Amino acid sequence: MGITFLDPTHESSSTEFKPAPRLVSLEGATVAIISNGKKNTKPFFDFVEKELKDRQGVAEVVRLTKSNYSAPVEAELLAEAEKWQAIISGMGD
């Protein structure tokens, strides 16, 4: 009996994209934090949000949670991305 290797990558194909220009500053920016929904992301992102506001002058932090921690972020969430100057995506366990 042989060993079976599984490919852990998501089945959908990625499309080429051009990254957004690097921000000079976060001062006055709106930053979105997208969580994978696992319980330990909350305390971590609470800290990140406080640091962004207190130390970087971020005006607003938008908190979002994916519906499935193992799948890519939903198109509906990303459709809102034009409203934000930066996005942080993270996970926790």
PyMOL Python script that loads the backbone (N, CA, C, O; Angstrom):
from pymol import cmd

cmd.read_pdbstr("""\
ATOM      1  N   MET A   1       0.850  -1.180   0.000  1.00  0.00           N
ATOM      2  CA  MET A   1       0.000   0.000   0.000  1.00  0.00           C
ATOM      3  C   MET A   1       0.893   1.240   0.000  1.00  0.00           C
ATOM      4  O   MET A   1       1.827   1.334   0.797  1.00  0.00           O
ATOM      5  N   GLY A   2       0.612   2.184  -0.885  1.00  0.00           N
ATOM      6  CA  GLY A   2       1.420   3.386  -1.009  1.00  0.00           C
ATOM      7  C   GLY A   2       0.901   4.526  -0.154  1.00  0.00           C
ATOM      8  O   GLY A   2      -0.144   4.422   0.489  1.00  0.00           O
ATOM      9  N   ILE A   3       1.645   5.600  -0.163  1.00  0.00           N
ATOM     10  CA  ILE A   3       1.269   6.807   0.565  1.00  0.00           C
ATOM     11  C   ILE A   3       0.503   7.717  -0.385  1.00  0.00           C
ATOM     12  O   ILE A   3       0.920   7.922  -1.525  1.00  0.00           O
ATOM     13  N   THR A   4      -0.605   8.257   0.078  1.00  0.00           N
ATOM     14  CA  THR A   4      -1.383   9.201  -0.714  1.00  0.00           C
ATOM     15  C   THR A   4      -1.117  10.607  -0.196  1.00  0.00           C
ATOM     16  O   THR A   4      -1.271  10.874   0.996  1.00  0.00           O
ATOM     17  N   PHE A   5      -0.718  11.501  -1.085  1.00  0.00           N
ATOM     18  CA  PHE A   5      -0.487  12.894  -0.726  1.00  0.00           C
ATOM     19  C   PHE A   5      -1.693  13.717  -1.154  1.00  0.00           C
ATOM     20  O   PHE A   5      -2.193  13.569  -2.269  1.00  0.00           O
ATOM     21  N   LEU A   6      -2.147  14.570  -0.276  1.00  0.00           N
ATOM     22  CA  LEU A   6      -3.282  15.435  -0.571  1.00  0.00           C
ATOM     23  C   LEU A   6      -2.805  16.867  -0.729  1.00  0.00           C
ATOM     24  O   LEU A   6      -1.917  17.316  -0.005  1.00  0.00           O
ATOM     25  N   ASP A   7      -3.385  17.571  -1.662  1.00  0.00           N
ATOM     26  CA  ASP A   7      -3.066  18.978  -1.893  1.00  0.00           C
ATOM     27  C   ASP A   7      -3.989  19.826  -1.020  1.00  0.00           C
ATOM     28  O   ASP A   7      -5.203  19.808  -1.228  1.00  0.00           O
ATOM     29  N   PRO A   8      -3.447  20.573  -0.042  1.00  0.00           N
ATOM     30  CA  PRO A   8      -4.302  21.320   0.885  1.00  0.00           C
ATOM     31  C   PRO A   8      -4.811  22.650   0.339  1.00  0.00           C
ATOM     32  O   PRO A   8      -5.561  23.345   1.023  1.00  0.00           O
ATOM     33  N   THR A   9      -4.422  23.011  -0.867  1.00  0.00           N
ATOM     34  CA  THR A   9      -4.841  24.307  -1.398  1.00  0.00           C
ATOM     35  C   THR A   9      -6.298  24.282  -1.823  1.00  0.00           C
ATOM     36  O   THR A   9      -6.858  23.234  -2.145  1.00  0.00           O
ATOM     37  N   HIS A  10      -6.888  25.454  -1.816  1.00  0.00           N
ATOM     38  CA  HIS A  10      -8.288  25.594  -2.207  1.00  0.00           C
ATOM     39  C   HIS A  10      -8.440  25.270  -3.688  1.00  0.00           C
ATOM     40  O   HIS A  10      -7.523  25.505  -4.473  1.00  0.00           O
ATOM     41  N   GLU A  11      -9.590  24.733  -4.069  1.00  0.00           N
ATOM     42  CA  GLU A  11      -9.805  24.278  -5.439  1.00  0.00           C
ATOM     43  C   GLU A  11      -9.928  25.398  -6.456  1.00  0.00           C
ATOM     44  O   GLU A  11      -9.633  25.184  -7.632  1.00  0.00           O
ATOM     45  N   SER A  12     -10.349  26.568  -6.051  1.00  0.00           N
ATOM     46  CA  SER A  12     -10.546  27.640  -7.026  1.00  0.00           C
ATOM     47  C   SER A  12      -9.204  28.164  -7.516  1.00  0.00           C
ATOM     48  O   SER A  12      -8.206  28.140  -6.795  1.00  0.00           O
ATOM     49  N   SER A  13      -9.201  28.627  -8.733  1.00  0.00           N
ATOM     50  CA  SER A  13      -7.962  29.168  -9.287  1.00  0.00           C
ATOM     51  C   SER A  13      -7.862  30.642  -8.934  1.00  0.00           C
ATOM     52  O   SER A  13      -8.867  31.348  -8.861  1.00  0.00           O
ATOM     53  N   SER A  14      -6.656  31.087  -8.719  1.00  0.00           N
ATOM     54  CA  SER A  14      -6.453  32.491  -8.397  1.00  0.00           C
ATOM     55  C   SER A  14      -6.284  33.274  -9.692  1.00  0.00           C
ATOM     56  O   SER A  14      -5.776  32.758 -10.687  1.00  0.00           O
ATOM     57  N   THR A  15      -6.710  34.500  -9.658  1.00  0.00           N
ATOM     58  CA  THR A  15      -6.526  35.367 -10.810  1.00  0.00           C
ATOM     59  C   THR A  15      -5.386  36.316 -10.507  1.00  0.00           C
ATOM     60  O   THR A  15      -5.112  36.634  -9.349  1.00  0.00           O
ATOM     61  N   GLU A  16      -4.738  36.756 -11.541  1.00  0.00           N
ATOM     62  CA  GLU A  16      -3.639  37.697 -11.334  1.00  0.00           C
ATOM     63  C   GLU A  16      -4.208  39.030 -10.868  1.00  0.00           C
ATOM     64  O   GLU A  16      -5.295  39.439 -11.277  1.00  0.00           O
ATOM     65  N   PHE A  17      -3.461  39.685 -10.018  1.00  0.00           N
ATOM     66  CA  PHE A  17      -3.892  40.990  -9.549  1.00  0.00           C
ATOM     67  C   PHE A  17      -2.665  41.860  -9.334  1.00  0.00           C
ATOM     68  O   PHE A  17      -1.546  41.369  -9.185  1.00  0.00           O
ATOM     69  N   LYS A  18      -2.904  43.151  -9.322  1.00  0.00           N
ATOM     70  CA  LYS A  18      -1.849  44.109  -9.045  1.00  0.00           C
ATOM     71  C   LYS A  18      -2.098  44.648  -7.641  1.00  0.00           C
ATOM     72  O   LYS A  18      -3.169  45.193  -7.374  1.00  0.00           O
ATOM     73  N   PRO A  19      -1.131  44.507  -6.743  1.00  0.00           N
ATOM     74  CA  PRO A  19      -1.333  45.001  -5.378  1.00  0.00           C
ATOM     75  C   PRO A  19      -1.578  46.510  -5.363  1.00  0.00           C
ATOM     76  O   PRO A  19      -1.082  47.245  -6.217  1.00  0.00           O
ATOM     77  N   ALA A  20      -2.338  46.945  -4.394  1.00  0.00           N
ATOM     78  CA  ALA A  20      -2.584  48.377  -4.222  1.00  0.00           C
ATOM     79  C   ALA A  20      -1.286  49.066  -3.825  1.00  0.00           C
ATOM     80  O   ALA A  20      -0.401  48.434  -3.248  1.00  0.00           O
ATOM     81  N   PRO A  21      -1.164  50.343  -4.126  1.00  0.00           N
ATOM     82  CA  PRO A  21       0.038  51.070  -3.707  1.00  0.00           C
ATOM     83  C   PRO A  21       0.174  51.052  -2.186  1.00  0.00           C
ATOM     84  O   PRO A  21      -0.823  51.074  -1.464  1.00  0.00           O
ATOM     85  N   ARG A  22       1.406  51.013  -1.714  1.00  0.00           N
ATOM     86  CA  ARG A  22       1.675  51.021  -0.274  1.00  0.00           C
ATOM     87  C   ARG A  22       1.227  52.348   0.334  1.00  0.00           C
ATOM     88  O   ARG A  22       1.458  53.415  -0.235  1.00  0.00           O
ATOM     89  N   LEU A  23       0.586  52.264   1.493  1.00  0.00           N
ATOM     90  CA  LEU A  23       0.155  53.471   2.190  1.00  0.00           C
ATOM     91  C   LEU A  23       1.356  54.163   2.826  1.00  0.00           C
ATOM     92  O   LEU A  23       2.267  53.508   3.332  1.00  0.00           O
ATOM     93  N   VAL A  24       1.345  55.473   2.794  1.00  0.00           N
ATOM     94  CA  VAL A  24       2.402  56.244   3.445  1.00  0.00           C
ATOM     95  C   VAL A  24       2.166  56.274   4.950  1.00  0.00           C
ATOM     96  O   VAL A  24       3.112  56.246   5.737  1.00  0.00           O
ATOM     97  N   SER A  25       0.891  56.331   5.342  1.00  0.00           N
ATOM     98  CA  SER A  25       0.517  56.416   6.751  1.00  0.00           C
ATOM     99  C   SER A  25      -0.874  55.816   6.940  1.00  0.00           C
ATOM    100  O   SER A  25      -1.665  55.744   6.000  1.00  0.00           O
ATOM    101  N   LEU A  26      -1.157  55.391   8.157  1.00  0.00           N
ATOM    102  CA  LEU A  26      -2.501  54.922   8.499  1.00  0.00           C
ATOM    103  C   LEU A  26      -3.323  56.016   9.184  1.00  0.00           C
ATOM    104  O   LEU A  26      -4.488  55.800   9.517  1.00  0.00           O
ATOM    105  N   GLU A  27      -2.726  57.171   9.390  1.00  0.00           N
ATOM    106  CA  GLU A  27      -3.392  58.291  10.045  1.00  0.00           C
ATOM    107  C   GLU A  27      -4.690  58.634   9.320  1.00  0.00           C
ATOM    108  O   GLU A  27      -4.681  58.945   8.129  1.00  0.00           O
ATOM    109  N   GLY A  28      -5.816  58.574  10.054  1.00  0.00           N
ATOM    110  CA  GLY A  28      -7.113  58.912   9.494  1.00  0.00           C
ATOM    111  C   GLY A  28      -7.737  57.842   8.611  1.00  0.00           C
ATOM    112  O   GLY A  28      -8.812  58.060   8.052  1.00  0.00           O
ATOM    113  N   ALA A  29      -7.094  56.706   8.476  1.00  0.00           N
ATOM    114  CA  ALA A  29      -7.565  55.645   7.577  1.00  0.00           C
ATOM    115  C   ALA A  29      -8.668  54.805   8.209  1.00  0.00           C
ATOM    116  O   ALA A  29      -8.837  54.779   9.428  1.00  0.00           O
ATOM    117  N   THR A  30      -9.406  54.126   7.350  1.00  0.00           N
ATOM    118  CA  THR A  30     -10.339  53.091   7.770  1.00  0.00           C
ATOM    119  C   THR A  30      -9.690  51.758   7.444  1.00  0.00           C
ATOM    120  O   THR A  30      -9.320  51.499   6.298  1.00  0.00           O
ATOM    121  N   VAL A  31      -9.554  50.914   8.459  1.00  0.00           N
ATOM    122  CA  VAL A  31      -8.894  49.618   8.300  1.00  0.00           C
ATOM    123  C   VAL A  31      -9.901  48.520   8.624  1.00  0.00           C
ATOM    124  O   VAL A  31     -10.580  48.575   9.649  1.00  0.00           O
ATOM    125  N   ALA A  32      -9.993  47.536   7.755  1.00  0.00           N
ATOM    126  CA  ALA A  32     -10.865  46.386   8.002  1.00  0.00           C
ATOM    127  C   ALA A  32     -10.028  45.243   8.559  1.00  0.00           C
ATOM    128  O   ALA A  32      -8.914  44.990   8.099  1.00  0.00           O
ATOM    129  N   ILE A  33     -10.574  44.564   9.545  1.00  0.00           N
ATOM    130  CA  ILE A  33      -9.957  43.352  10.079  1.00  0.00           C
ATOM    131  C   ILE A  33     -10.904  42.202   9.772  1.00  0.00           C
ATOM    132  O   ILE A  33     -12.051  42.193  10.219  1.00  0.00           O
ATOM    133  N   ILE A  34     -10.418  41.237   9.007  1.00  0.00           N
ATOM    134  CA  ILE A  34     -11.227  40.075   8.650  1.00  0.00           C
ATOM    135  C   ILE A  34     -10.715  38.876   9.432  1.00  0.00           C
ATOM    136  O   ILE A  34      -9.574  38.445   9.264  1.00  0.00           O
ATOM    137  N   SER A  35     -11.569  38.351  10.281  1.00  0.00           N
ATOM    138  CA  SER A  35     -11.225  37.217  11.134  1.00  0.00           C
ATOM    139  C   SER A  35     -11.687  35.915  10.497  1.00  0.00           C
ATOM    140  O   SER A  35     -12.652  35.890   9.734  1.00  0.00           O
ATOM    141  N   ASN A  36     -10.985  34.836  10.820  1.00  0.00           N
ATOM    142  CA  ASN A  36     -11.432  33.528  10.332  1.00  0.00           C
ATOM    143  C   ASN A  36     -12.563  32.970  11.197  1.00  0.00           C
ATOM    144  O   ASN A  36     -13.138  31.936  10.860  1.00  0.00           O
ATOM    145  N   GLY A  37     -12.886  33.630  12.292  1.00  0.00           N
ATOM    146  CA  GLY A  37     -14.024  33.234  13.112  1.00  0.00           C
ATOM    147  C   GLY A  37     -13.707  32.320  14.273  1.00  0.00           C
ATOM    148  O   GLY A  37     -14.598  31.989  15.055  1.00  0.00           O
ATOM    149  N   LYS A  38     -12.463  31.906  14.405  1.00  0.00           N
ATOM    150  CA  LYS A  38     -12.124  31.058  15.545  1.00  0.00           C
ATOM    151  C   LYS A  38     -12.054  31.919  16.802  1.00  0.00           C
ATOM    152  O   LYS A  38     -11.758  33.112  16.736  1.00  0.00           O
ATOM    153  N   LYS A  39     -12.329  31.297  17.947  1.00  0.00           N
ATOM    154  CA  LYS A  39     -12.539  32.059  19.182  1.00  0.00           C
ATOM    155  C   LYS A  39     -11.357  32.910  19.621  1.00  0.00           C
ATOM    156  O   LYS A  39     -11.570  33.986  20.181  1.00  0.00           O
ATOM    157  N   ASN A  40     -10.146  32.487  19.396  1.00  0.00           N
ATOM    158  CA  ASN A  40      -8.999  33.237  19.905  1.00  0.00           C
ATOM    159  C   ASN A  40      -8.585  34.413  19.037  1.00  0.00           C
ATOM    160  O   ASN A  40      -7.630  35.115  19.370  1.00  0.00           O
ATOM    161  N   THR A  41      -9.279  34.642  17.935  1.00  0.00           N
ATOM    162  CA  THR A  41      -8.964  35.837  17.157  1.00  0.00           C
ATOM    163  C   THR A  41      -9.479  37.093  17.850  1.00  0.00           C
ATOM    164  O   THR A  41      -8.887  38.161  17.698  1.00  0.00           O
ATOM    165  N   LYS A  42     -10.561  36.988  18.602  1.00  0.00           N
ATOM    166  CA  LYS A  42     -11.154  38.182  19.213  1.00  0.00           C
ATOM    167  C   LYS A  42     -10.197  38.926  20.140  1.00  0.00           C
ATOM    168  O   LYS A  42     -10.002  40.125  19.942  1.00  0.00           O
ATOM    169  N   PRO A  43      -9.588  38.287  21.138  1.00  0.00           N
ATOM    170  CA  PRO A  43      -8.685  39.052  22.006  1.00  0.00           C
ATOM    171  C   PRO A  43      -7.478  39.607  21.252  1.00  0.00           C
ATOM    172  O   PRO A  43      -7.000  40.700  21.553  1.00  0.00           O
ATOM    173  N   PHE A  44      -6.995  38.855  20.280  1.00  0.00           N
ATOM    174  CA  PHE A  44      -5.856  39.340  19.500  1.00  0.00           C
ATOM    175  C   PHE A  44      -6.252  40.572  18.690  1.00  0.00           C
ATOM    176  O   PHE A  44      -5.542  41.577  18.699  1.00  0.00           O
ATOM    177  N   PHE A  45      -7.382  40.497  17.990  1.00  0.00           N
ATOM    178  CA  PHE A  45      -7.804  41.631  17.173  1.00  0.00           C
ATOM    179  C   PHE A  45      -8.292  42.799  18.020  1.00  0.00           C
ATOM    180  O   PHE A  45      -8.240  43.940  17.561  1.00  0.00           O
ATOM    181  N   ASP A  46      -8.763  42.558  19.238  1.00  0.00           N
ATOM    182  CA  ASP A  46      -9.065  43.663  20.156  1.00  0.00           C
ATOM    183  C   ASP A  46      -7.795  44.470  20.398  1.00  0.00           C
ATOM    184  O   ASP A  46      -7.815  45.701  20.374  1.00  0.00           O
ATOM    185  N   PHE A  47      -6.689  43.764  20.632  1.00  0.00           N
ATOM    186  CA  PHE A  47      -5.398  44.416  20.854  1.00  0.00           C
ATOM    187  C   PHE A  47      -4.938  45.150  19.593  1.00  0.00           C
ATOM    188  O   PHE A  47      -4.499  46.297  19.665  1.00  0.00           O
ATOM    189  N   VAL A  48      -5.042  44.484  18.437  1.00  0.00           N
ATOM    190  CA  VAL A  48      -4.622  45.103  17.174  1.00  0.00           C
ATOM    191  C   VAL A  48      -5.427  46.376  16.917  1.00  0.00           C
ATOM    192  O   VAL A  48      -4.863  47.396  16.520  1.00  0.00           O
ATOM    193  N   GLU A  49      -6.728  46.324  17.139  1.00  0.00           N
ATOM    194  CA  GLU A  49      -7.571  47.502  16.928  1.00  0.00           C
ATOM    195  C   GLU A  49      -7.141  48.658  17.827  1.00  0.00           C
ATOM    196  O   GLU A  49      -7.032  49.795  17.367  1.00  0.00           O
ATOM    197  N   LYS A  50      -6.899  48.376  19.098  1.00  0.00           N
ATOM    198  CA  LYS A  50      -6.461  49.427  20.028  1.00  0.00           C
ATOM    199  C   LYS A  50      -5.132  50.033  19.586  1.00  0.00           C
ATOM    200  O   LYS A  50      -4.966  51.253  19.607  1.00  0.00           O
ATOM    201  N   GLU A  51      -4.196  49.194  19.190  1.00  0.00           N
ATOM    202  CA  GLU A  51      -2.891  49.684  18.734  1.00  0.00           C
ATOM    203  C   GLU A  51      -3.025  50.534  17.469  1.00  0.00           C
ATOM    204  O   GLU A  51      -2.377  51.573  17.346  1.00  0.00           O
ATOM    205  N   LEU A  52      -3.860  50.095  16.540  1.00  0.00           N
ATOM    206  CA  LEU A  52      -4.055  50.861  15.307  1.00  0.00           C
ATOM    207  C   LEU A  52      -4.591  52.255  15.606  1.00  0.00           C
ATOM    208  O   LEU A  52      -4.143  53.237  15.013  1.00  0.00           O
ATOM    209  N   LYS A  53      -5.539  52.343  16.515  1.00  0.00           N
ATOM    210  CA  LYS A  53      -6.126  53.637  16.851  1.00  0.00           C
ATOM    211  C   LYS A  53      -5.179  54.490  17.690  1.00  0.00           C
ATOM    212  O   LYS A  53      -4.985  55.673  17.410  1.00  0.00           O
ATOM    213  N   ASP A  54      -4.593  53.882  18.721  1.00  0.00           N
ATOM    214  CA  ASP A  54      -3.757  54.640  19.656  1.00  0.00           C
ATOM    215  C   ASP A  54      -2.400  55.026  19.077  1.00  0.00           C
ATOM    216  O   ASP A  54      -1.929  56.140  19.302  1.00  0.00           O
ATOM    217  N   ARG A  55      -1.777  54.132  18.347  1.00  0.00           N
ATOM    218  CA  ARG A  55      -0.398  54.367  17.896  1.00  0.00           C
ATOM    219  C   ARG A  55      -0.275  54.786  16.441  1.00  0.00           C
ATOM    220  O   ARG A  55       0.709  55.416  16.054  1.00  0.00           O
ATOM    221  N   GLN A  56      -1.280  54.435  15.625  1.00  0.00           N
ATOM    222  CA  GLN A  56      -1.183  54.752  14.200  1.00  0.00           C
ATOM    223  C   GLN A  56      -2.189  55.807  13.750  1.00  0.00           C
ATOM    224  O   GLN A  56      -2.149  56.250  12.602  1.00  0.00           O
ATOM    225  N   GLY A  57      -3.086  56.211  14.641  1.00  0.00           N
ATOM    226  CA  GLY A  57      -4.054  57.248  14.301  1.00  0.00           C
ATOM    227  C   GLY A  57      -5.156  56.806  13.359  1.00  0.00           C
ATOM    228  O   GLY A  57      -5.752  57.631  12.666  1.00  0.00           O
ATOM    229  N   VAL A  58      -5.433  55.509  13.326  1.00  0.00           N
ATOM    230  CA  VAL A  58      -6.506  54.999  12.474  1.00  0.00           C
ATOM    231  C   VAL A  58      -7.837  55.574  12.955  1.00  0.00           C
ATOM    232  O   VAL A  58      -8.123  55.569  14.152  1.00  0.00           O
ATOM    233  N   ALA A  59      -8.646  56.067  12.023  1.00  0.00           N
ATOM    234  CA  ALA A  59      -9.920  56.686  12.377  1.00  0.00           C
ATOM    235  C   ALA A  59     -10.995  55.660  12.697  1.00  0.00           C
ATOM    236  O   ALA A  59     -11.781  55.847  13.626  1.00  0.00           O
ATOM    237  N   GLU A  60     -11.030  54.578  11.932  1.00  0.00           N
ATOM    238  CA  GLU A  60     -12.086  53.582  12.125  1.00  0.00           C
ATOM    239  C   GLU A  60     -11.550  52.190  11.818  1.00  0.00           C
ATOM    240  O   GLU A  60     -10.772  52.000  10.883  1.00  0.00           O
ATOM    241  N   VAL A  61     -11.978  51.225  12.619  1.00  0.00           N
ATOM    242  CA  VAL A  61     -11.659  49.819  12.369  1.00  0.00           C
ATOM    243  C   VAL A  61     -12.978  49.085  12.154  1.00  0.00           C
ATOM    244  O   VAL A  61     -13.865  49.115  13.007  1.00  0.00           O
ATOM    245  N   VAL A  62     -13.093  48.431  11.010  1.00  0.00           N
ATOM    246  CA  VAL A  62     -14.278  47.647  10.665  1.00  0.00           C
ATOM    247  C   VAL A  62     -13.937  46.186  10.925  1.00  0.00           C
ATOM    248  O   VAL A  62     -12.971  45.667  10.365  1.00  0.00           O
ATOM    249  N   ARG A  63     -14.718  45.518  11.768  1.00  0.00           N
ATOM    250  CA  ARG A  63     -14.455  44.112  12.114  1.00  0.00           C
ATOM    251  C   ARG A  63     -15.422  43.213  11.357  1.00  0.00           C
ATOM    252  O   ARG A  63     -16.637  43.399  11.428  1.00  0.00           O
ATOM    253  N   LEU A  64     -14.883  42.246  10.639  1.00  0.00           N
ATOM    254  CA  LEU A  64     -15.678  41.297   9.860  1.00  0.00           C
ATOM    255  C   LEU A  64     -15.231  39.884  10.176  1.00  0.00           C
ATOM    256  O   LEU A  64     -14.083  39.663  10.561  1.00  0.00           O
ATOM    257  N   THR A  65     -16.129  38.931  10.016  1.00  0.00           N
ATOM    258  CA  THR A  65     -15.801  37.531  10.265  1.00  0.00           C
ATOM    259  C   THR A  65     -16.270  36.688   9.089  1.00  0.00           C
ATOM    260  O   THR A  65     -17.415  36.793   8.649  1.00  0.00           O
ATOM    261  N   LYS A  66     -15.373  35.856   8.590  1.00  0.00           N
ATOM    262  CA  LYS A  66     -15.736  34.931   7.513  1.00  0.00           C
ATOM    263  C   LYS A  66     -16.736  33.908   8.046  1.00  0.00           C
ATOM    264  O   LYS A  66     -16.760  33.618   9.242  1.00  0.00           O
ATOM    265  N   SER A  67     -17.557  33.364   7.152  1.00  0.00           N
ATOM    266  CA  SER A  67     -18.538  32.376   7.592  1.00  0.00           C
ATOM    267  C   SER A  67     -17.932  30.984   7.734  1.00  0.00           C
ATOM    268  O   SER A  67     -18.498  30.129   8.416  1.00  0.00           O
ATOM    269  N   ASN A  68     -16.792  30.752   7.100  1.00  0.00           N
ATOM    270  CA  ASN A  68     -16.136  29.446   7.147  1.00  0.00           C
ATOM    271  C   ASN A  68     -14.637  29.681   7.295  1.00  0.00           C
ATOM    272  O   ASN A  68     -14.008  30.252   6.404  1.00  0.00           O
ATOM    273  N   TYR A  69     -14.068  29.252   8.400  1.00  0.00           N
ATOM    274  CA  TYR A  69     -12.663  29.558   8.670  1.00  0.00           C
ATOM    275  C   TYR A  69     -11.685  28.936   7.684  1.00  0.00           C
ATOM    276  O   TYR A  69     -10.565  29.428   7.550  1.00  0.00           O
ATOM    277  N   SER A  70     -12.068  27.877   6.994  1.00  0.00           N
ATOM    278  CA  SER A  70     -11.113  27.214   6.101  1.00  0.00           C
ATOM    279  C   SER A  70     -11.247  27.632   4.642  1.00  0.00           C
ATOM    280  O   SER A  70     -10.443  27.214   3.808  1.00  0.00           O
ATOM    281  N   ALA A  71     -12.231  28.436   4.323  1.00  0.00           N
ATOM    282  CA  ALA A  71     -12.451  28.860   2.936  1.00  0.00           C
ATOM    283  C   ALA A  71     -11.996  30.307   2.746  1.00  0.00           C
ATOM    284  O   ALA A  71     -11.835  31.042   3.721  1.00  0.00           O
ATOM    285  N   PRO A  72     -11.793  30.709   1.513  1.00  0.00           N
ATOM    286  CA  PRO A  72     -11.454  32.112   1.254  1.00  0.00           C
ATOM    287  C   PRO A  72     -12.583  33.040   1.705  1.00  0.00           C
ATOM    288  O   PRO A  72     -13.724  32.614   1.888  1.00  0.00           O
ATOM    289  N   VAL A  73     -12.245  34.292   1.875  1.00  0.00           N
ATOM    290  CA  VAL A  73     -13.237  35.283   2.294  1.00  0.00           C
ATOM    291  C   VAL A  73     -14.329  35.401   1.227  1.00  0.00           C
ATOM    292  O   VAL A  73     -14.059  35.290   0.031  1.00  0.00           O
ATOM    293  N   GLU A  74     -15.554  35.627   1.677  1.00  0.00           N
ATOM    294  CA  GLU A  74     -16.691  35.722   0.773  1.00  0.00           C
ATOM    295  C   GLU A  74     -16.603  36.960  -0.112  1.00  0.00           C
ATOM    296  O   GLU A  74     -16.086  38.000   0.297  1.00  0.00           O
ATOM    297  N   ALA A  75     -17.114  36.829  -1.317  1.00  0.00           N
ATOM    298  CA  ALA A  75     -17.104  37.930  -2.283  1.00  0.00           C
ATOM    299  C   ALA A  75     -17.843  39.152  -1.744  1.00  0.00           C
ATOM    300  O   ALA A  75     -17.451  40.286  -2.018  1.00  0.00           O
ATOM    301  N   GLU A  76     -18.921  38.921  -0.972  1.00  0.00           N
ATOM    302  CA  GLU A  76     -19.696  40.047  -0.429  1.00  0.00           C
ATOM    303  C   GLU A  76     -18.845  40.904   0.509  1.00  0.00           C
ATOM    304  O   GLU A  76     -18.967  42.128   0.520  1.00  0.00           O
ATOM    305  N   LEU A  77     -17.986  40.257   1.291  1.00  0.00           N
ATOM    306  CA  LEU A  77     -17.115  41.016   2.195  1.00  0.00           C
ATOM    307  C   LEU A  77     -16.077  41.792   1.404  1.00  0.00           C
ATOM    308  O   LEU A  77     -15.819  42.961   1.690  1.00  0.00           O
ATOM    309  N   LEU A  78     -15.487  41.149   0.419  1.00  0.00           N
ATOM    310  CA  LEU A  78     -14.468  41.830  -0.377  1.00  0.00           C
ATOM    311  C   LEU A  78     -15.055  42.936  -1.242  1.00  0.00           C
ATOM    312  O   LEU A  78     -14.348  43.880  -1.597  1.00  0.00           O
ATOM    313  N   ALA A  79     -16.325  42.838  -1.583  1.00  0.00           N
ATOM    314  CA  ALA A  79     -16.961  43.878  -2.391  1.00  0.00           C
ATOM    315  C   ALA A  79     -16.956  45.217  -1.659  1.00  0.00           C
ATOM    316  O   ALA A  79     -17.007  46.274  -2.288  1.00  0.00           O
ATOM    317  N   GLU A  80     -16.895  45.172  -0.344  1.00  0.00           N
ATOM    318  CA  GLU A  80     -16.859  46.395   0.455  1.00  0.00           C
ATOM    319  C   GLU A  80     -15.457  46.990   0.545  1.00  0.00           C
ATOM    320  O   GLU A  80     -15.288  48.081   1.091  1.00  0.00           O
ATOM    321  N   ALA A  81     -14.469  46.309   0.029  1.00  0.00           N
ATOM    322  CA  ALA A  81     -13.067  46.701   0.206  1.00  0.00           C
ATOM    323  C   ALA A  81     -12.743  48.095  -0.311  1.00  0.00           C
ATOM    324  O   ALA A  81     -11.809  48.727   0.182  1.00  0.00           O
ATOM    325  N   GLU A  82     -13.480  48.581  -1.277  1.00  0.00           N
ATOM    326  CA  GLU A  82     -13.206  49.917  -1.806  1.00  0.00           C
ATOM    327  C   GLU A  82     -13.419  51.006  -0.763  1.00  0.00           C
ATOM    328  O   GLU A  82     -12.929  52.123  -0.928  1.00  0.00           O
ATOM    329  N   LYS A  83     -14.142  50.695   0.304  1.00  0.00           N
ATOM    330  CA  LYS A  83     -14.407  51.668   1.364  1.00  0.00           C
ATOM    331  C   LYS A  83     -13.228  51.809   2.328  1.00  0.00           C
ATOM    332  O   LYS A  83     -13.171  52.766   3.100  1.00  0.00           O
ATOM    333  N   TRP A  84     -12.299  50.875   2.288  1.00  0.00           N
ATOM    334  CA  TRP A  84     -11.224  50.825   3.270  1.00  0.00           C
ATOM    335  C   TRP A  84      -9.884  51.161   2.633  1.00  0.00           C
ATOM    336  O   TRP A  84      -9.677  50.956   1.437  1.00  0.00           O
ATOM    337  N   GLN A  85      -8.978  51.682   3.456  1.00  0.00           N
ATOM    338  CA  GLN A  85      -7.635  51.958   2.972  1.00  0.00           C
ATOM    339  C   GLN A  85      -6.693  50.774   3.201  1.00  0.00           C
ATOM    340  O   GLN A  85      -5.662  50.665   2.537  1.00  0.00           O
ATOM    341  N   ALA A  86      -7.042  49.892   4.134  1.00  0.00           N
ATOM    342  CA  ALA A  86      -6.191  48.725   4.421  1.00  0.00           C
ATOM    343  C   ALA A  86      -7.056  47.590   4.967  1.00  0.00           C
ATOM    344  O   ALA A  86      -8.116  47.819   5.549  1.00  0.00           O
ATOM    345  N   ILE A  87      -6.579  46.365   4.765  1.00  0.00           N
ATOM    346  CA  ILE A  87      -7.258  45.173   5.271  1.00  0.00           C
ATOM    347  C   ILE A  87      -6.238  44.295   5.974  1.00  0.00           C
ATOM    348  O   ILE A  87      -5.139  44.070   5.468  1.00  0.00           O
ATOM    349  N   ILE A  88      -6.617  43.802   7.149  1.00  0.00           N
ATOM    350  CA  ILE A  88      -5.806  42.827   7.874  1.00  0.00           C
ATOM    351  C   ILE A  88      -6.636  41.556   7.959  1.00  0.00           C
ATOM    352  O   ILE A  88      -7.788  41.586   8.392  1.00  0.00           O
ATOM    353  N   SER A  89      -6.057  40.462   7.553  1.00  0.00           N
ATOM    354  CA  SER A  89      -6.746  39.178   7.639  1.00  0.00           C
ATOM    355  C   SER A  89      -5.969  38.300   8.599  1.00  0.00           C
ATOM    356  O   SER A  89      -4.741  38.233   8.533  1.00  0.00           O
ATOM    357  N   GLY A  90      -6.681  37.627   9.492  1.00  0.00           N
ATOM    358  CA  GLY A  90      -5.971  36.823  10.468  1.00  0.00           C
ATOM    359  C   GLY A  90      -6.754  35.621  10.923  1.00  0.00           C
ATOM    360  O   GLY A  90      -7.935  35.455  10.621  1.00  0.00           O
ATOM    361  N   MET A  91      -6.046  34.783  11.665  1.00  0.00           N
ATOM    362  CA  MET A  91      -6.664  33.560  12.152  1.00  0.00           C
ATOM    363  C   MET A  91      -6.216  33.275  13.569  1.00  0.00           C
ATOM    364  O   MET A  91      -5.203  33.800  14.031  1.00  0.00           O
ATOM    365  N   GLY A  92      -6.967  32.452  14.244  1.00  0.00           N
ATOM    366  CA  GLY A  92      -6.618  32.065  15.601  1.00  0.00           C
ATOM    367  C   GLY A  92      -7.209  30.720  15.927  1.00  0.00           C
ATOM    368  O   GLY A  92      -8.135  30.251  15.266  1.00  0.00           O
ATOM    369  N   ASP A  93      -6.673  30.115  16.938  1.00  0.00           N
ATOM    370  CA  ASP A  93      -7.184  28.816  17.360  1.00  0.00           C
ATOM    371  C   ASP A  93      -7.296  28.756  18.864  1.00  0.00           C
ATOM    372  O   ASP A  93      -7.711  27.735  19.412  1.00  0.00           O
TER     373      ASP A  93
END
""", "prot")
cmd.dss("prot")
cmd.show_as("cartoon", "prot")
cmd.util.cbc("prot")
cmd.orient("prot")
